[in-house]
Amino acid sequence: MTALVLALIAGGLVGLALGALGAGGSILTVPALIYLLGFSPAAAATGSLVIVIVTSVTALMAHARAGAVRWRAGLLFAAAGLLPAAVAGALAARLPEALLTLMFAALAALAAVRMLRRRTPQGTGTVSTGRAAAAGAGLGTVTGFLGVGGGFLAVPALVTVLAVPMSAAVGTSLLVIVANATVALAARAHAAVQLDWALIMPFLATAVLGAWDGRRLAAKVSPAALQRAFGAVLLTIAAAMAVTVAW
């Protein structure tokens, strides 16, 4: 019963993050599955992809209804990351779990630093195809290896590389997350990872509900305030994961 309650609460927080920020879903899901629900790092990465795909689709629909998705820019960005996501997803099963955990902790720390920065990225007004391909490929690689959608990297990249306005970057990042995470999950299909669906399904249910609430929250609360609060949580998670591996 305790695990079920934790799954419901964690799922709601993940949904809020994705709906409000277009980021943070999987970077919260992975440690929640590992430290709250007892999943192995490999199982947590795979389970995270399932949860993030469904939740991101829900949040994407909400943003699309508001006209806050740039479909062409998002698909261009996502296309560059599909092959790297597939390759990295296939290779991830071969890496030691401790290494994956440390890589994830480092990524969470990077995300926290970006979130804690007060500056809002500004579009360049021009689109560089080469930079877009490089950024998309890097994001796909991160998604494949660590089971994270990479929205915290996608949002600033969409703004600065593809000149997507900030008002549409959150919704567009969800499109990128869905594409990369789907490919990464398919690449992991051959791995013998057992998932506890009795915990994943309630986690997913509250995440989907939270995504709708997150979209409404984003319209009422300052994005800078949301980012700073989320960044502080991420920094704590990163430190805790690094300490756990060290001990």
Sequence and secondary structure as in RCSB ss.txt:
>XXXX:A:sequence
MTALVLALIAGGLVGLALGALGAGGSILTVPALIYLLGFSPAAAATGSLVIVIVTSVTALMAHARAGAVRWRAGL
LFAAAGLLPAAVAGALAARLPEALLTLMFAALAALAAVRMLRRRTPQGTGTVSTGRAAAAGAGLGTVTGFLGVGG
GFLAVPALVTVLAVPMSAAVGTSLLVIVANATVALAARAHAAVQLDWALIMPFLATAVLGAWDGRRLAAKVSPAA
LQRAFGAVLLTIAAAMAVTVAW
>XXXX:A:secstr
 HHHHHHHHHHHHHHHHHHHHS  HHHHHHHIIIIIT   HHHHHHHHHHHHHHHHHHHHHHHHHTT   HHHHH
HHHHHHHHHHHHHHHHHTTS HHHHHHHHHHHHHHHHHHHH        SS  HHHHHHHHHHHHHHHHHH    
HHHHHHHHHHHS   HHHHHHHHHHHHHHHHHHHHHHTTTS     HHHHHHHHHHHHHHHHHHHHHHHHS HHH
HHHHHHHHHHHHHHHHHHHHH 
